[in-house]
Amino acid sequence: MALPTQFSPATIVTKANVYFEGNVVSYTILLPGDAKKTLGLIRPGIYHFNTDAPERMEIIAGSCRVTVDGAAGETEYASGSYFDVPGKSGFTIQVAEGLCEYICSFLP
């Protein structure tokens, strides 16, 4: 799967989404057709996120280990891979070292 290297045309919300004392930071990208994404990075640590809508997390740099709520065990994801999270659910993401960069797409 080829990951996007840019989005055009797009509106970027300049206020950052900051979580876990700055260890996870993202920016919201608004695209035509009411599409919404976030583009961000995760520093080393273990973090849990809840989801309202279904999401696809594409890893664009680095790596992480993820456990989707209700799943049996964790899976490792590296640059170029992705995982989906159901709506009204959540996931735990662990970054062992370096930065994990991602695109989060909110799915219909």
C-alpha positions in Angstrom: 0.0 0.0 0.0 1.4 3.4 -1.0 1.1 5.9 1.7 0.3 9.5 0.8 3.2 12.0 0.9 0.9 15.1 0.7 -2.8 16.1 0.8 -4.2 18.6 -1.7 -6.4 20.7 -1.5 -6.6 20.7 2.3 -7.3 23.0 5.2 -5.1 22.6 8.2 -6.3 23.5 11.7 -3.4 25.3 13.2 -4.1 24.5 16.9 -2.4 21.2 17.8 -4.1 18.2 19.4 -1.9 17.5 22.4 -2.2 14.4 24.5 -0.3 12.7 27.3 1.7 15.8 28.3 2.9 16.4 24.8 4.0 12.8 24.0 1.4 12.5 21.3 0.8 15.5 19.1 -1.3 15.8 15.9 -2.9 18.3 13.5 -6.3 18.1 11.9 -6.5 18.1 8.1 -9.9 18.8 6.5 -10.4 17.6 2.9 -13.1 18.1 0.3 -16.2 16.0 0.9 -16.1 16.4 4.6 -13.1 14.0 4.9 -11.1 14.5 8.1 -7.7 13.2 9.0 -5.1 13.9 11.6 -1.3 13.8 11.0 0.9 13.3 14.1 3.7 11.7 16.0 4.0 9.6 19.1 7.0 9.6 21.4 8.1 6.5 23.3 5.6 5.2 25.8 2.3 3.4 26.2 -0.9 5.2 25.5 -4.6 4.3 25.3 -7.1 6.1 23.0 -10.9 5.8 22.8 -12.6 6.1 19.4 -16.0 7.6 18.6 -15.9 6.9 14.8 -14.1 4.0 13.1 -10.5 4.9 12.4 -7.6 3.8 10.2 -4.1 4.4 11.5 -1.4 4.4 8.8 2.1 4.3 10.1 4.3 6.6 7.9 7.6 6.4 9.9 8.9 4.4 12.9 7.0 1.5 14.4 4.6 0.6 17.2 2.8 -2.2 18.9 -1.0 -2.1 19.1 -3.7 -3.9 21.0 -7.2 -3.0 19.8 -9.8 -3.2 22.6 -11.2 -6.7 22.7 -8.4 -8.3 20.6 -6.3 -11.2 21.8 -2.8 -9.9 21.9 -0.8 -7.1 20.3 0.4 -6.6 16.8 3.5 -4.8 15.6 3.2 -2.2 12.8 6.0 -0.6 10.9 6.2 2.2 8.4 4.0 1.4 5.4 1.4 -0.6 7.4 -1.9 0.2 9.0 -4.6 -0.9 11.4 -8.3 -0.3 11.8 -10.1 0.5 15.0 -13.9 0.1 15.3 -16.0 3.1 16.4 -17.0 3.2 20.1 -13.9 1.2 20.9 -10.3 2.0 21.6 -6.7 0.9 21.3 -3.4 0.8 23.3 -0.4 1.9 21.3 3.2 1.4 22.5 6.3 3.0 20.9 9.5 1.5 22.2 12.0 4.0 20.7 12.3 6.9 18.4 9.1 8.5 17.0 6.1 6.9 15.4 4.5 9.1 12.8 1.0 8.4 11.6 -2.0 9.5 9.5 -5.3 8.8 11.2 -8.3 8.7 8.8 -11.8 8.9 10.3 -13.9 6.3 8.3 -17.6 6.5 7.4 
